[in-house]
Amino acid sequence: MATIRFSFVWQILGIAIAVTALCTHAAWASDSFLNPRGPIAEVQRLHLLRATVLIMLAVLPVLVLVPLIAVRYRRRKEGAAAYRPNWDFSSPLEFVMWGIPVLIVAVLSFYLWKATHRLDPYTAPFGETPALNVQVVGLDWKWLFIYPDLGIASVGEMGIPVKQQIAMTLTTDTVMQSFMIPALAGQIYAMPGMTTKLHVVADAPATMQGENTQYNGRGFTKQKFQTLAMQPDAFSDWVDTVRANGIPLTADTYRKLAMRTDRDEVQAALGTSDMPDNALYFTTEGADLFQTILHRYHHGEPLPADQQPGTAEYGQEAQQ
């Protein structure tokens, strides 16, 4: 009987190990910080591995000892376990039970403190060259990337040069959203009328997926984009391509872009034959669109529904 119970325990452990291996393989096979493409994601991966090892020091003994104790001390005749009804305290056992968790929490706190300061999204601790400024606007259901120093913008595609810090300033023109490029850095929230910052850098040329991780309606699953990390010369060519094939990002164009449309719908409305099938290109000479978007929420009064991107009324007069 005991043999059967031990066999069952090992089967459960085997299943748990197999599931963990499959999940780990899936994470490595996708755009994930477990397969980092930049120093920030690499630090995050190492931090997770350290934390996992330390936590398993407390978890593994529980996983192993609980079934063994249950089998050894189960109610049965002629059991080998000692019966001690008056036993209630053991100094060595108390030291192990409380000392190890305290030590684990102390070490984790130390690593967390270091990682929090090193990975501050408002700072640029990686890279020495001046940062490239990118303004990011969350819409329903797409991301708009504005390059104020280059006079271009894009949707569905963000080009960046490798080995150069990218300083992103983020906001939304609709509900709160969560921006993330897993292979480069962790998520950061953005809200209308407010800005937040995120610095990333890529080590080598690669194509990485970015997304919104905050559910915001029917087009949520399509609010993804491609991050194209390129060598500086290739990035310059990409900028020239966007500038040559982009359409002006005027107030009317932005109004169509900001409507409640997913990336495929807005691609059909604004895309041209000179643009990729999954990206829109714009030129932004002159107007400071990002500040206009940001300050529309700073008048102290609620916006009318027909002036608020993300509502059904917004942009309807443009279709009439």
N, C-alpha and C positions, 0 to 999 in steps of 0.2 A: 504493500500500500504506500509506504514511504517512497519507494522507487518511482511509483506512478506520479506522486505529488511533485517530486523533484523534477521529473521529466516535464511536467506541465509548466513548472516555473521557468525552466530553461527554454521551453517553446515560446513563452511570453516574452522573455528577454530577447530571444532571437528575432521575433517579429518586430519588437521595438527598435532593435539595431538596424534591421532591414529598412524600416520606414524612415529612420533618421538618415541612412545612407542615400535613399532615393531623394529625400528632400534636399540634402546637400548637393547631390548631383544636379538637380533641377536649378538650384541657386547658381551653381558654377556655370551652367549651360546658358544662363540668361544674362541680361545686363544687370549686374549686381555688384555691390561693394565687396562681395566675396571674390569677385574677379576684377580687381580695381584697375582703372586706367589712368589714375592720377594719385599724387601723394596723399591727398586728403582722404580718399576712400581707402587707401592702404593703411593709414593710421587707424581708421575706423575698423577695418578688418582685424588688425592686430589687437585692438582694444576688445573686440568681441571674443577673440580666441582666448585672450588672457582671462576675461571674465568667465567664459565657459569652463575653462580648466579649474578655476578657483571654485566655482559653484558646484562642479561635479565632485569636488572633494567632500562636499556635504551631501550631495544627492545620491551618489553611487552607494555609499554604505547603507543608506536607507533602502534603496532598491534591492540590495543584496540581503541585508539582515532581516527585513520585515518578513519575507517568505520563509527564511530559515528559522526564525523565532517562532513563526506560526506553526511550522511543521514540528519543531523540536518540543515545544511546550503545549501542543494540542492535548486535549483530554483523551487519555487512553490507559489501559491497564499495563502494568509493568513498564511504565515509562522510565527512561534513563535520566530525565531532567530532575534536578534536585528540587524538592518542595520546601520553600522557606517562607512560611506565612508571616513571620515577624520581621522580615528584612525590609528596610525602607530607605536606606541611604548608603551611598558609596562615593567617597571622595574622588577616587580616580575617574569613576564614570561621570560624575558631575563636572569634573575638570574638562574631560573630553567633550561632553555634550554642550558646554557653554564656551569653553576656550576656543575650540576650532571655529565655530560660527563668528565669534567676536574677531578673531584673527582674519577671517575671510572678509568680513565687512570693512575692517580697517584697511586691508590691502586694496580692496575694490574702491574704497573712497579715495585712496591716494591716486590710483590710476585714473579715476573719474575726474578728479580735480585737475590733473595734468592734461588730460584729453580735452576737457571743457575749455581750458585757456588756450591750448594749442589750436583747437579747431573752432575758435570763435569765428562765426560767419562774417562778422564785421571787419575782421582784420585780414591781411594778406601775408601770411607767414611763409608762403612757398613762392619761389621765383624772385628774380631780381629786376627784370625789365619792367617798365611802366605798364600798368594794367590797361586792358582794353575795356572801355565802358560799354555796357549793354543794359538798356532799360527794358524790363519785362512787364507786360500787361496781361493779366488773366482775364479771359472773356468766356462767354458761353458759346461754344465749347472748343476753344482753341487758345494757343499762346501767341502773343504778338511780341516780337523781338525788335527793338529799335536800337540802331547804332548811331547815337547822336553825333559822334565825331566823324562818321563816314557818310552820313546823309542817306542811309538805306534802312530798310526794315524787312522783316520776313515773318511768315507764318508757316508752321509745320517743319521748319528747318532752321537750326542755329549753327552758323559756322564760327569756329574759333581756331586761332593758331595754337600750335603746341608750344610748350615751354614758356608760355606767357600767361600771367595772371589775368583772369576775366573777372571784372568787378561788376556784378549785377545789382541793379536797384529794382525792386519788385513792388508792384501794386496790383490791384484788380479794378475792373470797371463793372463789377457785378458782385456776386457773393464771395465769401472767403474761400480761398483755394490754397492748395498745398503743392508747391513746386519741388520736383525732385529729378535729378539725374543720378540714378543709383551708382553707376560706375565711377562717378566723379565726386559726389558729396551727398550728404543726407538731405532730408526734406526740410523745407522752411515755409511757414505760412505767410500768406499775403492777404491784405484786406483793403477794401475801397477807402479812399481818403487817407491812407497811411502808406508809408514805405518801409521796406526792410531790405537788408543787404545780404548778399551771398558771394563769396569768392571761391572760384574753382580754377584748376589748371590741369591740363592733360599732358601726359608724358610722351605719348607717341600718337601718330595718326590712327584714327579709329572712328567707327560710326556707332554711336551709343543712343539708346532710347531714353527720352525724358517723358514725364507724365505729370498729371495732376492726381494726387492721391486722396483728395477730399471729394466725396461724392457730391455732385451738384446737378443731377438731373439725367434726362434720357441720353444726352450726348457724352456722358462721363467717360465711357469706354473708348471713345475716339479722341479724347483730349490728350493726344500723345504727339511727340515731335522727335525728329532725328537731330542729334548733336553731332556735327561733322568736325572732328579734330583734324587739322591739316597742317602741313609744313607752311612756314610763312609765305613762300612764293605761291603755293596752291591757295592759301587763304586770300592773297591779293587778287588772284584770278577769280576766285569766288565772289569777292566784293565787286569786281568789274562786271561780272556776269549779272549779279543782282541789279547793279546800277543801270546796265544796258537794257535789261529785259523787264525791269520793274515798272509798275504804273504809279502815278503820283498818289501819295496817301493824303488826299484832301479830306475835308470834313464830310463830304458826301460819301467818299470811299470808306472812310472809317465808320460811318453810320451803317453801311451795309455789312461791314466786317463785324461790328459789335452786336448785330442781331443774334437771336437765339438760334444759331445754326451750327451744326458740327462741321468738321473740317472738310468732309466731302461736299456738303451743301455750299459752303462758302467758296470752295474750289470751283464749283460749277458756275457760281455767280460772278467771280472776279478773276478766275484763272484765264490765261492766254496760252496760245500754242508755244510761246517762247519760254514758258515756265515748266518746271517738272510737274508730274502728275500729282505729287503729294506735297507741294509747297507753293506759296505765293510770295512774290517779290514786289517791293515797293521802293520808291524814292521819297525822301522826306526833307527836301531842301526848304529851309525857311522856318516854318512853324515849329514851336516846341510842344508837340502833341502830348508828351508824357506829363508835363506840368498842367496842361489843360485838363487832362483826365483826372489828375490828382486833385486839383483845386475845385472841381465841380461839386465836391462834397464838403467844402469849407465855408459855405454861406450861412450855416446855422439853421437851415430850413430843409425839410424833406424834398427830394426831387419829385416832380410830377412823373407819373408812370410812363408817359410817352417820351420822357427825357432820360430814363433810367435803363441802360443796357441790362438785359436779363429779364425784362418784362415782356409780356406778349404784345403790349401796345407800342413798344419802342420800334421805330423805323417803319411803321405801317404806312405812314403818309408817303414814304419814298416808293412804296410798291403800288400806290394808287395812281 
